Amino acid sequence: MITLKTPYLLFTGDAQNRVNAKTATGIADFKPENCLGYYGLPEATLELDNLPKLSIKDAAAQGAKTFVIGLANSGGFIADNWVPAILEAIELGLDIASGLHKKLEDVPEIKNAAEKHGVSLHNVRHCTTELVTGSGNKRTGKRILTVGTDCSVGKMYTALVTEKALNNAGKKAHFVATGQTGILVAGSGIAIDAVISDFISGAVEMISPDIPEDEFQVIEGQGSLFHPSFAGVSLGLLHGSSADYIIMCHDPSREHMRHLPDYPVVSLKECIERNILMGSLTNPNIKCLGIACNTSSMPEADAKAYLEKISNELNLPATDPFRFGAESLITELC
């Protein structure tokens, strides 16, 4: 298990919005107590409202221990314009943590600087656990998987808020992290999109083992069955989780799949039906608890009207969990 020193200095790089820096925003929203502040390049416009903006030098002087690369770009690479900031953090004695696909030590300047200054490089996305292929065997307990109409629509946020709602309602629930941000929030998990394809379902089985029958695992979803780039990971999660329930996550402002303008976002109805069909391979009794929408681009009144509309159309609870809570999604479980 990876153990990171706290407090963190979150690096938001050149991010222009929350999606660009979803790792940093996720940690800031759910684990602010682990963070000293954040640092962004001059061209960045994103601000983290609940944390102070600090220079790397000031953060080091105040006791920051780990410089967390809080960005999530397509392809998971370390951009050239980030490297000077990473090197400065290393020279000031901070460990570096990254959830990107590209390993930190694959950048020669970073590797050499870390060796020179005696700091640790943590590649959170890369699993070192020995994995096996999935079995499809039923496990005890109940499992909720967040799925989506697209990638980056709030599956991790929905899972974390749903876990909290269940625990507040007197149920015992555990968040299961399957992405780099979730791992940094939870402290454990496997980044499923970095697992060799044959072992995806087995990895999900490993991190969601047998639990008491009256307990819940809330499993963080990835990608979308309808996204050509990431559908394979989404399907592996469905099969490996043997989900009893899904929560459909959606961003109403999206017109097409992220980064793919030729692929429009499918309807909620079709996406729910397809996930139920695919998930029924390992759990014939799978069902949808409701719809979780990211309505951050809407005024509150418009958001509530939209949620009421889709709830009536699909005969399912609909909410923005981060904005309005997840209680309506777990009504039938309580």
N, C-alpha and C positions, 0 to 999 in steps of 0.2 A: 504494500500500500504506500502511495506517495504521501509524505508528510511535508507540508509547507509551513515555513515560519511566518508568523504574523507579527505586526500588522502589515497589510499590503499597501503598496502604491499602485493604483490601477492606471494602466497606460491606455489612453483612448486614441493615440496616434493622430491621424488626419480625419477622424470620423466626422461625418456631416449629420448623422442621425443615430437613433438608438439601435436600429437594425445593424448598422455598420459596426457598432461596438456592443453587441448584445451580451458578450461575456462580461464586460465591465459593468453594464447596466444591471445585469442579473445579479452579480455579486453585490453591487451597491444597494439594490432593492431588498435582497433577502439576507445578506450578511454584512450590513454596514459596520457592525461592531468589530469586524476583522480588518477594516480599512482605515488607513490614516488619511487618505485623500486620493486625488487623481491628477494625472499630468497628461496634457494634450499638446500636440505640435501647434505652432502658430496658425496654420491653415485650418485647424479643426474648428467646427462650430458647435459641436455637441457639448453640453454642460450637464454635470451630475448635480442636481439641486441639493441633495442631502449630504454631499461631501465637499470639503474645501479643495480648491485647485492649488496645487503646490508645485514648485520646481523640484527636480530630482534632488538637487543639493539640499534644499530645505527639508524635504521628506527624509532624506538620510540623516540629517542632523536631528530630526525629531524622533528617530528610532525606527523608520521603515525597515523591514527585513526582506521583503520579496517584491520584486517588480513584476506585476502580472500583466502580460500582454492581453488586453481586453478586447481585441478586435476579432471579427469573423468575416474574412473575405472569401470570395469564390475561389476554390482551389486550396485554401489554407496555406498560403505562402507568406514568408517574411519579406515585407516590402523593403526596398533599398533605403527609402527615406526614414524608416523606423530604426535602422541599425545604429546611427549615432546616439540616439537616446538609450538604446539597450546597452551600448558600450559605456556610456556615462554612468548608468546605474551599476554596472559591474565594477567599474573603477572606484565607485563609492562604497563598494562592499555588499551590495544587494544581490541576493539570489534572483534568478529569473525563472518565471513559470509561464508556459505557453500551452494553449490548447489547439494550436494549429497543426495541420498535417506535416508540414516541413519541420524537421527536428532542429532545435537551436544549434546543436553542434555541427550541423551540416553547413552552417555559415562560418567559414574559417576565422573571420575576425572575432566572432562571438566565442567560438571554441578556444581560441588562443588567449583571449582576454580573461575568460573564466578560469583557465588553468593558471594564468599569471597571478590573478588576484584571489584565488582559492575560494571561489563562490560556486554554488551548485546550480545546474541547469535542469529544470523539471519539464519534461514533455508529457503533459497530463493526458493528451489524446492517445498516446501509444501504450497499449496494454502489454505487460510482460508476463501475465498469468497464462499458464498452459490451458488451452481451451479444447473442448471436444465438440463434436457435432450434436445437433439437437435430437432429442428422443421423441418429443411430442407427448410425453407422459404427463398425465394430470397431476398437479400438486395440490396440497391442502391449502386452505385459505382462499381469499378472494383477491382478484387482481383487476385494477382499473388501468387502462392504457389511454393516454391522450394521443389522438391522431389528428390529421389536418388536411384541409383543402390545398395547402401549399406549405412550403418550408417557411420558417421564421414567422409563424402566426400566433405564437404564444403557448406552445405545448408544454414547455418547462414551467412557465408561470402558472398555467392552469393546474398542472400536477401539484406544484407546491402549495397553491392556495386551497386546492381540494384536500390535500393531506391535512392542512391546518383546520379546515372546516370539519372534517371527520373527527379529528382529535378533540376539537371544541365541543362536538356533539356527543362525546363520551365513547366514541369508537377508537380502537387502536389502529393507527395507520402509519405507514412508513413510505417515504419518498425513495424511489429507486432511480438513480441518475444514469443516463445513457449518453450524455454529451459532455463536452469539456466544461461548460459553465455549470451544469448540474453537479459535476464532480467537485468543482471548486466550492460550490455552495454546501453540498452534503458531506464532503470529505472522503467519499468513496464512490465506486461505480466503475463502469467500463464505457468508453466512448465507442459506441457500436459502429459508427461510420468509418472507423479505422481498423475494424476487425476483418480478416480474410473472409470472403463471402460464404464459404462452406461452414463457417463457425458462428455466424451471426445468431441463429436461433439458439444454438448451444450456449453462447455467451449470455443471452437474455435469460435462459433457464437458470444459469449459474447465479446470476445476481437477483433472481426472484425465486428462491427455494421454498420448500414447504414452510408454512407458518400455521399457527392455530386457526381453526376454522372460522373463528369470529373476528379475525384480523384482516386488514387490507394492505396490499401493496399498491401504491400509486406510481405507475411506471411512466417515466418521461418518454414521449414519442419523438420521432425524427422524420423529417421529410414529408412526403405525401405519396400515396399510391398513384397519383396522377402527375407527378413531377418526373419527367424523363431522366433527370440526373440522379434522383435519390429514391426512386420507387423500390429498388431492391432492398435498401435498408429498412424502409417502412414495412415491407412484406415480412422480412425476417423478424422484426419486432412483433408483428401480429402473431406469427406462428410460435415464436419462442415464449411469448408472454402467456399464451393460452388464456387470453383475456376473457374474464367474465363480463366486463363492461368496457365500452369505449366512451370517450367524450370527444366530440368533433370540434376542432378548433378552426377558427375562420377569421380572416380580416376582410371586412366588407369593402374596404377601399381598394383592394387588389382587382385589377382587370385581367391580368395575365400572371402566369407562374413567374416567380422571382428569377430575373435574368433571362427569361425565355419569352419574348414578346409574341412569338407565334403560337404559344400554347395558352389559351384562355383558361381562367379558373372555372372549374366545373361547378355544377349546382350542388348545394348542400345535400339535397335528397339523393342524388346519384352517388356522391362521395360516401354518405352513410351506408347506402345499400352495398356498395362495392367493398367497403371495409368489413361489414358484417359477413358478406359472402366469403371473402378471403380468410377472415378470422375463424370461420366455422370449421376449417380443417382441423384445428387443434382444440376447439371448444364449440361444439354444435349449439350451445345455449347462449352464445355471446349476444349482447344487446347494447343499445345506445342509451346512455343516461341523459344526454342532453347536448346542448351546443354552447361552446365558449367562444365569444367574439372579442376581438381586439377593437374596441370602438374609440380608441384614443384620438382618432382624427375627427370625431363627431362631437358637437355640443351635447350636453347631457340629455336634453329633451329629445333630440333626434335619435340618440343612441337608445334610449328607453323605448321609443316608438318602433324603431327597427327591430329590437329584440322581441317586443310583443308581437310584431308582424310575423317573424319567422317561427316563433313559438306556436302561434295559431296555425300557420301553414303546415308545419311538420308534426304538430301535436307532441312536442317535446319541450322541456324547460330550456330557456335560452337566457344567458347572462354574460356580462363582462366580469369574470371572476376577480380581476385585479381592481376593477373600479367599483363593482357592486356586490362582490362576494360570491362564493360558490355554493351557498346553502341550498339553492333551488336544485342544483345538480345532484345532491345526495339525499333528497327527500325520501326516495323509496328505499334507501339503505339504512335509514334511521327509524 
